[in-house]
């Protein structure tokens, strides 16, 4: 399992392309259990600077009907790349990962199962779910699978989670009833000392990671249970990733407390910080986001 997770080193923080579907979702009173991870490791990577010359990771969209396919797609992409490009990608990711060196001890102490339980307790939708251990025998309930990968921006202002969520009905192991990737970007902390911020209060790094994971689970469950509605127009939306301004062609699904929930052209979902304006600052004074 550890070797499989290390394949993620070949990718940047690209949101995986999925087959987002809406069928009869096992929510609202129907049995649904979250499968706890079998591995201990929590995966953190550094965000590669996409503005660098050459081929920077982050542009590929990987088909991801399930976690194994997600990892296999990344590995396949690495194989088909020519040697020079693969070397450049590996070099850029290695450089990007250096941002995590001050936090390596904290990351190694994190436990994936404990983090998932903490995220469920912190979420609105997920706190009602029971949990099951990973097991080879078919489960009796519908199962929610959560496969998160965390990233730290180069300026150490924010962390990001890309969480692949699958919902599987009993007997439907091959094709999930729902599958999508949810990205949540934390609001830049703007502290004078980034390392002091992330390592303070017992470990802000772990605490914010749990909140991001909880938010991604809530967004995914809401999306899985959403009724069909009139499609909103796609437009170019600007937001913050760390201290940098980014843009995405997306539908604006919701906004509050200085954050926006977007649906991209690929069908994936994002929760991102809004750009700071006088209007948003005034609106944020009446509410408080925990991200």
Beta strands, then each sheet from edge to edge (+ up, - down):
strand 1: 32-35
strand 2: 44-46
strand 3: 130-132
strand 4: 142-152
strand 5: 159-168
strand 6: 178-185
strand 7: 235-241
strand 8: 244-256
strand 9: 259-264
strand 10: 269-274
sheet 1: 2+ 4+ 1+ 3+
sheet 2: 2+ 4+ 5- 6+ 10+ 7- 8+ 9-
end
